[in-house]
Amino acid sequence: MTTKSKTALKRDDNWLLSRLDFIWSKYFSDVPQTNKVFIRFGRYAKYRLGSIRLNRRTKASFITITAMFKDPKIPPEVVDHTIGHELTHYAHGFSSTHPRLHKYPHAGGVVRLEMGERGMEYLYDAYKKWVKLYREQLMG
């Protein structure tokens, strides 16, 4: 008699790297990686869900995702949306070695437009649904 064990994937930095690799290959395959890109969980943050920074000395880009997303109750689409959002900044030349495409990183809704053009609107929809409930909990 065999029993199936439920092994949930542990949400750690390796899991984040696998999500980054998946999103980059599926939605950003036309964007060359012109410098090293690292991703990790940072501190627990309620409002800043993700960020990307360029180390000016090493020219490496660092994506940091809130530790809140380690919780398996957070839908994986929300995590993927956040990674896709940061990759959009990378592709647009913010915190990367790519040329800057816009004066400001969120000018005129360029992140949402870009993600939509890349077929990621379902991630945006999942994020908006989640963030509505999340805000209600915060105001609770």
C-alpha positions, 0 to 999 in steps of 0.5 A, a space after each residue: 500500500 502506498 501513501 502519497 505525501 503532500 510536499 509543499 514547496 518551501 518558499 525560500 530564496 531558491 523558490 524565488 529564483 525558480 519563479 524569476 527564471 520561469 517568468 523571465 523565460 516565459 514573458 521576458 525572453 526578448 530582454 537580454 540579461 546584460 548584468 547579473 540579477 539576484 533575487 531574495 526575500 527581504 524583511 517583512 514589509 506590509 506596503 513595499 512588496 518588491 523593489 529592484 536596485 542596481 549596485 553601481 560598483 558591481 553593476 548587479 541588479 538586486 530584486 527584493 521581495 517582502 518576506 510576507 510572501 513566504 506565507 503559502 496563503 499568499 497566492 503564487 500569482 501575487 508573487 509572480 506579479 511582483 516579480 514581473 513588475 520588477 522585471 518590467 523596471 529592469 527591462 525599462 532601464 531602471 536599476 539595470 544596465 539597459 537604456 532608460 525608456 521613460 523618465 519615471 518608472 511608473 509614468 502613465 501606467 507603463 508597468 501595467 501596459 507592458 505587463 499586459 502586452 506581455 500576456 501577464 494581465 491574469 497576474 495583474 488581475 490576481 494581484 488586484 483581487 488579492 490587494 483589495 482583500 489585503 487592504 480591507 484586512 489592514 484597515 480592519 
